[in-house]
């Protein structure tokens, strides 16, 4: 299992090399600056949000528990992807072990699907709050959050497990250079000498089944919400109702827009630079993570007040 300098190997691969933005070493340095800023912003903002929700008794409510779950997922996704990318940019440390690569692949797929599922549960929360406000306290309870978290964990841990398993069972006997900054499933499996049809089909079917079903349910929730809001006749009721779910809707737009652009660039990969989908794949793991807590912190009065109270007490 010896790797040659020309990027080929004589037997089975023992490690991979992440090859991203090699055409522009100076561009790597410049790109590392905003990427470092976004990473630090994501870590700091999500940590602040988690601490605020943990310490403020007024925020011990199901909606904020779901927001805490979203922040935890964002932190894990960022830590899984961005530090390795920055190490490549700064020190050109491109090697990644076989096991570490497939572990990163699993965490990215699993936690991205869990984040999508969390958005779906939060959309249901907003649907009950707007369309059935009198029943909200009896439906959206702490027990509901526990059941929802269990469902999010179980569904995505199980259904995304075959992705790295199928890729790890392939025979890698050619180049060991991954043309990506991260161990994306298709970027890795295309290095194999085996037939990867099953991998492609499962990635496609699993991705669209998990993310697609979540987006459909989110769309239906907001369709019912919009219909209910338009029926409100009390003065200021429409604005108040839209403000209640506005933050969540903005976060979904961040999440789905970057994902949609990433998919479209892969479809039209002959017409765009190969670095574009790689960059979008990296940014998709850090931009929503950086913006999610900021949007909620700015638009949610209870969170702003909680942060202000903790600032006065000297917690930050």
N, C-alpha and C positions, 0 to 999 in steps of 0.2 A: 504494500500500500504506500508506494513512494510517489510523491508529486514531482513532476518535472518543471523546469523553468518556463517552458512554453505553454504551461497551463494544462497539459495532458497528464494522465496517470497510467501506470502500468497495470494495476489491478483495481481493487475496489477503493473508493474514496474514503479517507479517514477524517478529512476536514474540508471545508469550503473556503473560498476567498470571495468576499463581498466587493464587487467592482462597480462603484457608483461615481458618476461625474468625473471619470478619469480623464476626459478630454479637456477639462478645465480645472487644473489644480488651484489656480488663483480663485476661480469661482467657488471652489469648495470652502476656502477661507472666508470669503464674503458671505456665503450662504450660512456658514456656521454662526455668524453674529445674530441675525434675526432668529435662527433656530434655537440658539442658546437663550435668547430673551424669552421666546415663547415657552420654552421648557421651564425656565425659572418662574415665569408668570403662572403657568399651569400648576406647578407644584405649590407655589405660595398661595395662590387664590383658592385652590381646592383644600389645602390644609387649613386656611383661615375659615373657610365655610364649614368644614367638619368640626373644628374646635368651637365655632360659634354655636352650631346646632347642638353639640354635646353639652356645652356649659349653660346655654340659655334655656330655662325651663319652659318659656313661652313657645319655643320652637320644637318641643317634644310632641309633634303631631305627625300623622301618617305621611302627609305631603312632604314634609322635611326629612323624614326617614328615607323616602324614595330618592330625594335629592342627595342625601348622604351616600346612598348606594351608587348613584351616578358618579359622584365625586371619587369614590373609591375605585370604580372601574376606570375612570379617566387617569388616575394616578398610576395604576398598574400598567395600562396601555402605554403611557408616556415612558415609564421606567423600563419597559420591555424593549422599546424601539429607539428612543432618542439618544440615550447615553452611548450606545454602540455606534450610531451614526456620527455623533460628534467625535468619538475616538478615531473613527476612520478619517474624518476631515482634518483633525488636528495632528494626529501621529501616524497616519497611514497604516493603522493596525487592522488590516482587512481579514485575517484568518478568523474563522469561527468553527468550533468543533462540530462534529456530526450531531451529537446529542443536543448541544446548545442551540443549533440551528432548528432542529425539529421541535424543541421546547418552545422557542420563540414563535415558530409557526403556529403551534397549538394555542398559545396564550393570545396571540393576535386574533385568530379566528374565533376562539371561544369568547373572549372578552368583548370583541366587537359585536358579536351576536347578543351577548348579555346586555350591552348598552342599548342596542336596538329594542330588545325586549323590555328594558326598563322604560324607555320612551313610550312604548305601547301601554304599559301599566299606568304611567303618569297621565297618558291621554284618557284612559278609562277613569282615573281619579278626577280629572277635570270635567269629563262627561257627567259623572254623578253629581259633582258640585254645582254644575250649571243647570242640568236637565232635571235632577231630582234632589234639590237642596235639602228638603225636609228629611229625606232618607239618608243623607250623606253620613251623619254621625253613626248610624247603625250599620252601614255597609262598609265604609272605609275606616276600619278600626286597626289597632295595633296587630290584632290577629290576622287581619287581611294582609298587612304588610309582610308578616312572617310567611304566610302561605305564598304570596307573590314572589318573595325573595327565594323561597324554596323551589318554586316553579322555574324562575329565571335560571337558577343555578343548575337544576337537574336537566332541564331541556337542552341547554347549550353545552354543558359539560359532556353529555352523552352524544349528542348529534354532531358535534365538531371533532370528537375523538378520532373517527376514521381518517380525517384529513392527514394528520402527521403520520398515522400508522401506515396508510397506503403509500405515502411518499417514502417513509423510512424502509419499507420492504422492497423498494425498487433497487436494481443493480446499477450503481454509478461507476462507469468504466471509461468515461471520456474525459472531458474537461471538468475541472473542479471550480471554475470561476462562475459565480452567480452574478448576472448582470442586473444587480439591484443593490440597494442599501440595506435591505432586510431579507429575511428568508420567507418570501412569499411562495406559496405552494407551487404555482405554475412556473415561476422563475427557477425553482429548485428541480422540480420533476422533469423539466425539459432537458436536463443534463444527463438523464438516465438512458441506458441502452435498451430498457424494456419498453413495452407498449404502455403509454400513460392514458389511454382512453378512459379507463375506469376512474382515474384521478380527476380528469377533466369533467367527466359527467357528474361525479359526486360533488366537486367544488361548485359546479354550475347549479345542480339540483338543490344541494344543501343551502347554498347562498340565497338563491331566489325563494326557497321554501321558508327559511328562517326570516331573512330581512324582508322579503316580499310580503309574507303574511303579516308581519308587524306593521309595515307601511300601509297595507290595505286597512287594517283595523284602526290605525291612527287616523287615516283619511275618513273612515266611516264615523269615528268618534267626533271629529271636528265638523263633519257634515251635520250631524245631529245637534252639536253645540251651536253652530251657526243658525240652524233652523229655529232652535229654541230662543236664541238671542234676538232674532228678528221679530219674534212674537211679543217680546217685552214692550210694554207701553208706558211704564213708569218713567218719569224724567230722570235721566242719568243712569238708568238701569243697564242700557246697552253698553255704555262706556265702561261701567264697573264690571260687567260680565266679561267683556273682551279683555280688560286689564287683568282679570283673574287668571286667564289662560294665555295671555300674550307672551309671557316669558317662555313658557313651555313651547309654544309654537315657533318662536324665534330659534330656540335650540334645535328643534327638529329640522328647520330650514338649514342651519349650519351643517348638521350631520348629513342630511340627505343630499344637499347640493354638492358638497365636495365628493361624496360617494358617487353621485350621478356623473359628474365631470370625469372622475377617474375611470368609470366604466366606459364612457363615450370615447375617451382617448385611447383605451385599449381596443375598442371596436375600429377606430380610425387610425390605428398605429402606423400605417404606411404613410400617412399624411402629416404626422407630427414627429418631433424629435423623440428618440427613445428615452431621453432624460425626463421628458414631461410626465409620463405616467409614474416614473420612479419618484419624482419630486412630489406629485400629488399623493402618492401612497404614503410618503413620510409625513406630509403636512396633515393628512387626514387623521393621524394619530396624535397631533399636538394642537392644531387650531381649535377644534371643538372643545378639547380639554381645557384650553386657556380661556375660552370665551364663555363656557357654560356657567361657572361660578360668578363671573363678572356680570353677566346678564341678569342672573337671579339676584345678585347682591345689589345691583342698581335699581332694578324694577320692583323688588319685593320689599315693602316697607318694614315688615317684621324683621327681616334679616338685617337691613340697614340699622334699625334701632338696636338689635342685638349686638352688632359689631360696635356701635357707638357706646353702649353700656359697658362692654368689655374693655374698650379703650379707656374709659373713665376709671375702670377698676385696675388698669395697668396690666391687663393680660397680654396686650400686643405692644 
